[in-house]
Amino acid sequence: MTEDYYQKRVEILLEALPYIRLFSGSTMVIKYGGAAMRSADLKEEFATDVALLRYVGIRPIIVHGGGAEVSALMERLGQPVHFVGGLRVTDAAAMEVAKMVLVGKINKEIVGLISQKGALAVGLAGDDGRLIHARKLERRDADGTLLDLGQVGEVEKINTDLLDLLERDYVPVVASVGIGADGESYNINADSVAAAIASALEAEKLIFLTDVGGLYRNLDDPDSLVSEGTPDEIRELAGSEQVSQGMIPKLEAVLDAVAAGVGAVHIIDGRVPHSVLLEVFTDHPGVGTKIHAGGGGT
């Protein structure tokens, strides 16, 4: 190894030092999804990132969905897959499959990967300690008719006592399934769950791993990445044709979190190896889009 090689390694550590000092002891909620959940290499790298965050004193909380795997298993079982307005219609049979996949499979895989990296992780769903209090989501069509989406819910309340207890020593890994007042399970959008948890804990950061580089002013121009933005700027962008319909629920969650006091929200490219570390610990430009209430955020 050359002297230049070692010097570059030292420079990387020195670049990270002020960020480690700044964020040590803070809570960061990470919505895990997209390619980062599908690629074996990216899974390993994400687990390494999470473990490193914990080692330097940051308290990460992971929230995940898994809609593609739920749909795939339903199709293999011969169950119909229906969506209305981008939301899965979830009857009792679909809810059973969703819990099998989200809680019984994906959640445990993530816990195992993080544990292999040396950090202590624990898997949770909304009915564990009534972590996620949910209610039935009500949506209407263009004519105002109430749609019956079955057991699709929205977050009513987060039991922060449970998370406060766990994040002292463990990395909570939360599946996006909630529980209603009557004990019924609800399938909830994972972006919304992540935003609700970050808001309830007034987290320092909420990070969304996606399959895009961030938000763009012009989808056809890769150089038009919005590196930083305020809620007003994001609302303006959301109303344009430059944001896909699939990104709208995420942006709604972003705005809710910033309004609730989350320090900064980041939309980053989960296809980039170690994108979480690049966003949190370096001055690396163009990793994603940061949204903050004003004053620059952190």
N, C-alpha and C positions, 0 to 999 in steps of 0.2 A: 504494500500500500504506500502511496506517495504522501508527502507532507500536505499537499493540497487536499487530498481526500480527507485526512484527519481534520484539517482546518475547516472544511465545509461542514463536517459533522459537529464541530464545536459551534460554528455559526448558527446551525439549526437549533441547537440547545439554547444558545443565548437569545435567539429570536423568540423561543417559546417561554423563556423565564418570566418576562413581565406579565404574560397572559396567565401563566400558572399562578403567580402571586395574586393577580387580580381576581381570578375566578375560584380559587381554592375555598372550599366551604359553601359554594353556591349550588343551587339546584338547577339542573338542565333537563328538560323533557325532550325526548327524541322520538318522533314518529318514524317508525321503520317500515319501509315498503318499497315497491318497485323492483328494479333489477337487483338491488342490494340484497333482496330476499330470495332471489332466484339463482344467482351465480354462486357456486361453491367457493370460489376465491373471494368474492366480495363479502360473503357471509363471514368467512374467517377474518377478513380485514376489519369488518365492522365490530366483531366481537373483541378484537384486539384494541380497537379504538375505545370501546366502552370500558374495558378493563383498565386502560391507561388513564382515562378520566378519573376512575375511582381511585387509582393508586396515588394521584396527585391531589386528592382531597375534594374533588368535585363529586356531587351526588347526582348521577344520571338516573333517569326513569325512562324506561323504554315502553312505548305503546305501539301495538301492531294490529293490522287487520289480516287479510288473507282471502279476499273475495274471489280471486282467480282459482285458488285451490278448492274453495267451497263449491264453486260452479262446476269444476272438473269432477269432483266426487259425486255431486248430484246427478250429473249426466251419466256417469258410470253406473249409478244406482237406478237409472231410468226415471228420475224425478224431473219434472219440468222446471226450467229456470226462466223466471219472468222478471222484467225490470219495468218500472214506471217512473218516468222523470229522472232516470239515472239511479233509482233506488231499487234494491232487490225486494221483491214481494216475498215475505218470509212467513209461510204458514208453519204449523207445528212440526211437520216433517222436515222442512227446510231449516228450521231453528235447531233441530236435533243434529242435523249434519253440520251446521255452522259451529255448534259447540264442540262437536267431535274434532273438526279440523282446527279451529282457532285455539281452543283450550287444550285439547288432548294431543294435538300433533305439533302445530307451529310453535305454540308457546313453549312447550317442553324442548323443542329443538333449539330455540334461542337461549333458553336457560342453560342447556347443556354446552353450547358453544362458548358462552361467556364464562361458565364455570371452568371449562378447559383452559381458559386464559388466566385462571388464578383468582378471578373476582368471585365473590359470593352473590349469586343471583337467585331470585325466588319468583316463581310464576304465579300470577293472579288473574282472576276474572272478576267481573262485577259482583258476583254473589259471594265472593270471599270477603267476609267481614262487612258485607253490604258496601263494598268499595264504591261502586257506581250505582247510585240511585237513578232509576230510569222511569220514563213515562212513554206511553205510546205516541209516536210521531204522527201528527195530523198534517196532511197535505191535500190541497184541492187542485183540480184540473183547471184549464182555462175557462171553463164555464162555471166554476165555483162549486162543482160537485165534490164532496168529500171522498177521497180515495182510501180504500182499505188496503193497507200495505202489510197487514198481519202483524207479526211480532217485530216490527221495526220501531226502534225507540230513539229518544234523545236524552241527553244527560239532564237530570234534574238537580243532582247534588253529588259532590265527591266527598267520601269519608277521608278527610285529610289526616285524622288521627292514625289510621292504619299506615299510611304512607310515611308519616313522620317517624313512626316506630321502626319501620323497615329500612328506611334510607340511612339510618345511622350506621348500619353495618352491611346492608345488602343492596343489590341493584334490583329494584322491582321491575318485572316484565309483565305488562298488563295487556290482556286480550280485550278487544273492544266489544265485550258482551256485558250488558247491564241487567239489573234486577228491579222489577217493579214492586210497588207496595204490597201487591197480592202474591208476590213470590214468583211471578212469571218472568221468564228470560226475554231479553230484547237484543236484537242485533243492532249495533250503533255504528255509524260512520267513524272510523278510527281517527280521522283528522279532528273531528269534533271532540272525541274523547281526549286526545292529546291536548287540545286547546283548553278544555275544561279542567284538566289536571294542572296544567301550567298556570292557569288563571287562579285556581283555588290555592295553589302554593306560592303564588306571586314569584314564579321562577325567574331566574336571571335570563335564561334563554329557552326558546322553543324552536326546535330544529326539525324541519320536514325533509326527509330523504325522498327524492323524486327521480323521474327518468328524464328530466330536462335540466338545462344549465341554470335555470332561474326564471325570472320574468323578463320578457323582451318587449321593447317598444314597437318593434317590427319583427314578426315571426320569421320573415325571410332574410333578416339581417343578423347574423351571429354576433356582430359587433355592437348590437343595440341593447345588450344586457343592462338591466337596471340594477346596479350594484347596491344602491341604497334608496330607500323611499319612505315617505311618511304615509300614514293612513289615507290622507286626502289624495295623494298621488296614486296610491294603490286602488282606491275606489274609482278614480278616473280611468285608470288602465283597465279595470275589471269591466267597465261599461263600454269598452272599445271592442273591436273585432279581433284584437291581438291576443286575447285570452281564450283558451279552449273551454268548452262547457265543463269538461272534467276538472278544470282548475278552479272553477267558481266556488264549490264547497270549501276547498282549501283556503281560498282567499277570505271567505266568510269567517272561517276559523281563525285565520291570522288576525283579522280586524277585531274579533271578539277578544282575543288574547291580549293584544296591545291595549285595548280599552280597559281591560281588567288589571293592568299594571305589570304585565310581563315585560322584562327589560328590553328584549329584542327578539324578533322572530326571523328565522333564516329559512329560505327555500333553497336547497342545495342539490347538486347532482350526485345522486347515490351511485352512479355508474363510475365515478372517479374513485380510484382506490384511496382509502383513508381520507375521504372528503370531510368527515367530522373533525378530524385533527387539523386538517388544512384550514377549516373555517374557524375553529376555536383558538388555535395556538400560533397562527402565522399571519404575516402581512400579505399572504398570497392573494393577488387580485383576481376577480372574476370567478371565484368558487361558486358563488350563488348570489341571491338577492337578500338583503337585510332590510327589515321593516321595523321602524321604531317610532315612538310617539313624537320625537323631536329631540334636538340637542345631540344627535349623533348616536345615541345608544352605546352599547358595549359589545 
